[in-house]
């Protein structure tokens, strides 16, 4: 089904060329697109009678009407103002144009539907290959799934923006999961696809950010070669998006194969995480530490446990930093100047973030 906006754009273009007025009605005889003012939404009784007639075209009361078919079923009726011979030719050409659009959009819809079911594991293995063959989708091609999270905005069609980034790549697929999430199944070049993955993600992020002026996140799954594994890449991209929100919130582009320890923690059961926190913090929680201590610790980690550089970046005296580290040691028994203790507390911070996230999701 073509959107009403596409129909409107089409007949507006036809009017510019032919200088004739058009309107299009659906099978309920309601006007869905028109070059004349105040017609959209009107019921046209003549069209209702015409749809039920045997004629494919008919001149009635100053307009020429043409049926537009989809698989031998009337889908729309096109009306051109005037009844002369030229109007008939214009109407036939316009009908052919819209009918061609119907076929193209139907094919794209079928492919989108197939890709959605493929991503959600709704297809049997034999159905994947059979349907892919019918839709002329190749099997053994390198593909990467990108999951793009946007801010909900009714005024911006993010799906069409993403499609416009790859206009000539008919073997790339873009589909919407919901109002905020878009999936791009991107065909990759055999050579250097690992580097290309990051470039493509950055291009998507930059384009959408400039168009929407809002927060955009792009998650990347691994590259797969078999069509049946596309769902695996999608699940990886989905995990990358979630893990990125928990542990790498400052990053807008996150790749599954660069999640590091965050991937491991994300897959831990919550009861095990609780046991770990109690063991390390002796019954305390991260919420028991004030913001000053946590800011100091994070900066200390950023600077690879370098006391001098950390105190310089925090604009505090070296002794003040040492005092804060000693205070933390008294509370936890961990001396962050010791590498093993620092690793333990770093993991504790990440596990706490994960637990807080899971708690929020459970509400």
C-alpha positions as CSV (number, residue, x, y, z in Angstrom):
1,X,0.0,0.0,0.0
2,X,1.3,3.4,-1.0
3,X,1.2,6.1,1.6
4,X,-1.2,9.0,0.9
5,X,1.7,11.4,0.9
6,X,3.4,9.5,-1.9
7,X,0.2,9.6,-3.9
8,X,-0.1,13.3,-3.2
9,X,3.4,14.0,-4.4
10,X,2.8,11.9,-7.5
11,X,-0.3,13.8,-8.7
12,X,1.2,17.1,-7.7
13,X,4.1,16.3,-10.1
14,X,1.7,15.2,-12.8
15,X,-0.3,18.4,-12.5
16,X,2.9,20.4,-12.9
17,X,3.6,18.5,-16.2
18,X,0.1,18.3,-17.6
19,X,-1.6,21.3,-16.0
20,X,-4.6,19.1,-15.2
21,X,-6.2,18.5,-11.9
22,X,-6.3,15.0,-10.4
23,X,-7.7,13.3,-7.4
24,X,-7.3,9.7,-6.1
25,X,-9.9,7.8,-4.1
26,X,-9.6,4.5,-2.2
27,X,-12.0,1.6,-2.7
28,X,-14.4,3.2,-0.2
29,X,-14.7,6.1,-2.6
30,X,-13.0,8.5,-0.2
31,X,-10.5,11.1,-1.6
32,X,-7.0,10.3,-0.3
33,X,-5.0,12.7,-2.5
34,X,-6.1,15.7,-4.6
35,X,-4.6,18.7,-6.5
36,X,-7.8,20.6,-5.8
37,X,-8.4,22.3,-2.5
38,X,-10.7,20.9,0.2
39,X,-11.4,17.6,-1.5
40,X,-9.4,15.2,0.7
41,X,-11.6,13.1,2.9
42,X,-14.7,13.7,0.7
43,X,-16.9,10.8,-0.3
44,X,-17.5,10.6,-4.1
45,X,-20.6,8.6,-4.8
46,X,-19.9,8.4,-8.6
47,X,-16.6,6.5,-7.8
48,X,-18.5,4.0,-5.7
49,X,-20.7,3.2,-8.7
50,X,-17.7,3.1,-11.0
51,X,-15.8,0.6,-8.8
52,X,-18.8,-1.8,-9.0
53,X,-19.0,-1.4,-12.8
54,X,-17.3,-3.5,-15.4
55,X,-15.6,-0.5,-17.1
56,X,-11.9,0.2,-16.5
57,X,-12.3,3.8,-17.4
58,X,-15.2,6.1,-17.7
59,X,-16.0,9.8,-18.4
60,X,-18.7,11.1,-16.0
61,X,-19.8,14.7,-15.2
62,X,-16.6,16.5,-16.4
63,X,-14.1,14.0,-15.0
64,X,-12.4,10.9,-16.5
65,X,-12.1,8.0,-14.0
66,X,-9.6,5.2,-14.2
67,X,-9.3,2.0,-12.1
68,X,-5.9,1.2,-10.6
69,X,-5.4,-2.5,-10.0
70,X,-3.3,-4.6,-7.7
71,X,-3.3,-8.3,-8.6
72,X,-6.5,-7.8,-10.6
73,X,-8.2,-6.1,-7.7
74,X,-9.2,-2.4,-7.7
75,X,-6.9,-0.6,-5.2
76,X,-7.5,3.0,-6.2
77,X,-9.5,5.2,-8.6
78,X,-7.7,8.0,-10.4
79,X,-9.8,11.0,-11.6
80,X,-8.6,13.5,-14.2
81,X,-10.5,16.8,-14.8
82,X,-11.8,17.0,-18.3
83,X,-13.3,14.5,-20.9
84,X,-11.4,15.2,-24.1
85,X,-9.1,12.7,-25.8
86,X,-5.9,14.2,-24.3
87,X,-7.3,13.7,-20.8
88,X,-7.8,10.0,-21.6
89,X,-4.1,9.7,-22.6
90,X,-3.0,11.6,-19.6
91,X,-5.1,9.4,-17.3
92,X,-3.7,6.2,-18.8
93,X,-0.2,7.4,-18.3
94,X,-0.9,8.5,-14.7
95,X,-2.6,5.2,-14.0
96,X,0.4,3.3,-15.3
97,X,2.7,5.5,-13.1
98,X,0.7,4.8,-9.9
99,X,0.4,1.1,-10.8
100,X,4.1,0.9,-11.1
101,X,4.5,2.5,-7.7
102,X,2.1,0.0,-6.3
103,X,4.2,-2.9,-7.6
104,X,7.5,-1.4,-6.3
105,X,6.1,-0.6,-2.8
106,X,4.5,-4.0,-2.6
107,X,7.8,-5.7,-3.3
108,X,9.5,-3.5,-0.7
109,X,6.8,-4.3,1.8
110,X,7.2,-8.0,1.1
111,X,11.0,-7.7,1.6
112,X,10.5,-5.6,4.8
113,X,8.1,-8.2,6.1
114,X,10.5,-11.0,5.3
115,X,13.4,-9.2,7.0
116,X,11.3,-8.5,10.2
117,X,10.4,-12.2,10.5
118,X,14.0,-13.2,9.8
119,X,15.3,-10.9,12.6
120,X,12.7,-12.1,15.1
121,X,13.4,-15.8,14.3
122,X,9.8,-16.3,13.1
123,X,10.8,-18.4,10.0
124,X,11.8,-22.0,9.6
125,X,15.2,-22.6,8.0
126,X,13.7,-24.0,4.8
127,X,11.3,-21.0,4.6
128,X,14.2,-18.6,4.9
129,X,16.0,-19.9,1.8
130,X,12.8,-20.4,-0.2
131,X,11.3,-17.0,0.4
132,X,14.7,-15.3,-0.1
133,X,15.0,-16.9,-3.5
134,X,11.5,-15.7,-4.5
135,X,12.4,-12.1,-3.3
136,X,15.8,-12.2,-5.1
137,X,17.7,-11.8,-1.8
138,X,21.1,-13.5,-1.9
139,X,22.1,-15.9,0.8
140,X,25.9,-16.0,1.2
141,X,26.6,-12.3,1.5
142,X,28.4,-10.4,4.3
143,X,25.8,-8.5,6.3
144,X,25.9,-6.4,9.5
145,X,22.9,-5.4,11.5
146,X,22.7,-1.8,12.9
147,X,20.2,-1.0,15.6
148,X,19.5,2.8,15.7
149,X,17.6,4.3,18.7
150,X,16.1,7.7,18.2
151,X,14.0,10.1,20.2
152,X,10.3,9.8,19.3
153,X,9.4,12.7,16.9
154,X,6.2,12.6,14.9
155,X,7.5,15.4,12.6
156,X,10.6,13.4,11.4
157,X,10.5,10.1,9.4
158,X,13.7,8.5,10.6
159,X,13.2,5.4,8.5
160,X,13.2,7.4,5.3
161,X,16.2,9.4,6.4
162,X,18.2,6.2,6.9
163,X,17.0,4.9,3.6
164,X,18.1,8.1,1.9
165,X,21.7,7.5,3.2
166,X,21.9,4.3,1.1
167,X,19.7,5.2,-1.9
168,X,21.5,3.0,-4.5
169,X,22.0,0.0,-2.3
170,X,18.9,-2.1,-3.2
171,X,20.4,-5.0,-1.2
172,X,20.4,-3.1,2.1
173,X,17.2,-3.3,4.2
174,X,15.8,-0.6,6.5
175,X,12.8,-1.3,8.7
176,X,11.3,0.1,11.9
177,X,10.9,-1.9,15.1
178,X,8.7,0.8,16.7
179,X,8.5,4.6,17.0
180,X,12.1,4.8,18.3
181,X,14.1,1.9,16.9
182,X,15.2,1.3,13.4
183,X,17.1,-1.6,12.0
184,X,19.5,-1.5,9.1
185,X,20.7,-4.8,7.6
186,X,23.7,-3.6,5.6
187,X,25.6,-5.5,3.0
188,X,29.3,-5.3,3.6
189,X,32.3,-5.3,1.2
190,X,34.5,-8.3,1.6
191,X,37.7,-6.4,2.2
192,X,38.2,-4.1,5.3
193,X,34.6,-4.5,6.4
194,X,35.7,-4.2,10.0
195,X,36.8,-0.6,9.5
196,X,33.8,0.1,7.3
197,X,31.4,-0.9,10.1
198,X,32.5,2.0,12.3
199,X,32.5,4.5,9.4
200,X,28.9,3.5,8.4
201,X,27.7,3.9,12.0
202,X,29.3,7.3,12.3
203,X,27.7,8.4,9.0
204,X,24.3,7.3,10.3
205,X,24.8,9.0,13.6
206,X,26.0,12.3,12.0
207,X,23.1,12.4,9.5
208,X,20.4,11.7,12.0
209,X,21.8,14.0,14.6
210,X,21.9,16.9,12.2
211,X,18.4,16.2,11.0
212,X,16.8,15.5,14.3
213,X,18.9,17.6,16.7
214,X,18.3,15.0,19.4
215,X,20.0,12.0,21.0
216,X,20.8,9.2,18.7
217,X,22.5,5.8,19.5
218,X,23.8,3.3,17.0
219,X,24.6,-0.3,18.0
220,X,26.5,-2.7,15.7
221,X,26.2,-6.4,15.6
222,X,28.9,-8.8,14.2
223,X,29.2,-9.4,10.5
224,X,27.6,-12.7,9.3
225,X,27.8,-14.4,6.0
226,X,24.7,-16.7,6.0
227,X,21.2,-15.1,5.8
228,X,19.9,-17.3,8.7
229,X,22.5,-15.6,11.0
230,X,21.2,-12.1,10.4
231,X,19.0,-12.6,13.5
232,X,22.1,-13.4,15.5
233,X,23.7,-10.1,14.4
234,X,20.4,-8.3,15.4
235,X,20.4,-9.9,18.9
236,X,24.1,-8.8,19.3
237,X,23.2,-5.2,18.3
238,X,20.3,-5.2,20.7
239,X,22.6,-6.4,23.5
240,X,25.2,-3.8,22.6
241,X,22.6,-1.1,22.8
242,X,21.5,-2.2,26.3
243,X,25.1,-2.7,27.6
244,X,26.0,0.7,26.2
245,X,23.3,2.4,28.2
246,X,24.5,0.7,31.4
247,X,28.3,1.0,31.2
248,X,29.2,3.4,28.3
249,X,26.5,6.0,28.4
250,X,28.9,8.6,27.1
251,X,29.3,6.7,23.8
252,X,26.8,7.2,20.9
253,X,28.2,4.4,18.8
254,X,28.7,1.0,20.4
255,X,29.8,-2.3,18.8
256,X,29.1,-5.7,20.1
257,X,32.6,-6.9,19.5
258,X,34.0,-4.0,21.7
259,X,31.8,-4.4,24.8
260,X,34.7,-5.7,26.9
261,X,33.9,-6.7,30.5
262,X,30.5,-5.1,30.2
263,X,29.3,-8.0,28.1
264,X,30.3,-10.5,30.8
265,X,28.6,-8.6,33.6
266,X,25.4,-8.1,31.6
267,X,25.0,-11.8,31.4
268,X,25.4,-12.5,35.1
269,X,22.3,-13.4,37.2
270,X,21.2,-10.7,39.6
271,X,21.4,-12.9,42.7
272,X,25.1,-13.6,41.9
273,X,25.7,-9.9,41.5
274,X,24.1,-9.2,44.9
275,X,26.4,-11.8,46.5
276,X,29.5,-10.2,45.0
277,X,28.5,-6.7,46.2
278,X,27.9,-7.9,49.7
279,X,31.2,-9.8,49.7
280,X,33.3,-6.8,48.5
281,X,31.5,-4.0,50.3
282,X,30.8,-5.9,53.5
283,X,27.0,-5.2,53.4
284,X,27.3,-1.7,52.1
285,X,26.2,-0.5,48.6
286,X,27.6,2.0,46.2
287,X,24.9,4.5,47.2
288,X,26.6,4.7,50.6
289,X,29.6,6.5,49.0
290,X,29.3,10.2,48.5
291,X,29.6,11.8,45.0
292,X,33.0,13.3,45.8
293,X,34.5,9.9,46.5
294,X,33.0,8.3,43.4
295,X,34.1,11.2,41.2
296,X,37.6,10.9,42.6
297,X,37.7,7.1,42.0
298,X,36.4,7.4,38.4
299,X,39.0,10.0,37.6
300,X,41.7,7.9,39.3
301,X,40.8,5.0,37.0
302,X,40.8,7.2,33.9
303,X,44.3,8.2,34.7
304,X,45.6,4.6,35.2
305,X,46.0,5.0,39.0
306,X,48.3,7.9,38.6
307,X,48.0,10.0,41.7
308,X,49.8,13.1,40.4
309,X,47.8,13.4,37.2
310,X,44.5,12.7,38.9
311,X,45.0,15.4,41.5
312,X,46.0,17.8,38.8
313,X,42.8,17.2,36.7
314,X,40.6,17.4,39.8
315,X,42.4,20.7,40.9
316,X,43.1,19.3,44.3
317,X,46.3,18.8,46.3
318,X,48.0,15.4,46.1
319,X,47.5,14.9,49.9
320,X,43.7,15.5,49.5
321,X,43.5,12.8,46.9
322,X,45.5,10.4,49.2
323,X,43.1,11.3,52.0
324,X,40.1,10.3,49.9
325,X,41.7,7.1,48.9
326,X,42.5,6.3,52.5
327,X,38.9,7.1,53.4
328,X,37.7,4.6,50.8
329,X,40.2,2.0,52.1
330,X,38.8,2.3,55.6
331,X,35.2,1.8,54.3
332,X,35.9,-1.2,52.0
333,X,39.4,-2.6,52.9
334,X,40.5,-1.9,49.3
335,X,43.5,0.2,48.5
336,X,43.0,1.5,45.0
337,X,46.7,2.2,44.6
338,X,47.1,-1.6,44.6
339,X,46.2,-2.9,41.1
340,X,44.3,-6.0,42.3
341,X,42.2,-3.9,44.7
342,X,41.6,-1.3,41.9
343,X,40.3,-4.0,39.6
344,X,38.0,-5.4,42.3
345,X,36.5,-2.0,42.9
346,X,36.2,-1.2,39.2
347,X,34.2,-4.4,38.7
348,X,32.1,-3.5,41.8
349,X,31.1,-0.2,40.3
350,X,30.1,-1.9,37.0
351,X,28.1,-4.6,38.7
352,X,26.3,-1.9,40.8
353,X,25.4,0.0,37.6
354,X,24.1,-3.2,36.1
355,X,22.0,-4.0,39.2
356,X,20.5,-0.5,39.3
357,X,19.6,-0.8,35.6
358,X,17.9,-4.1,36.1
359,X,16.0,-2.8,39.1
360,X,14.7,0.1,37.0
361,X,13.7,-2.2,34.2
362,X,11.7,-4.4,36.6
363,X,9.3,-1.5,37.4
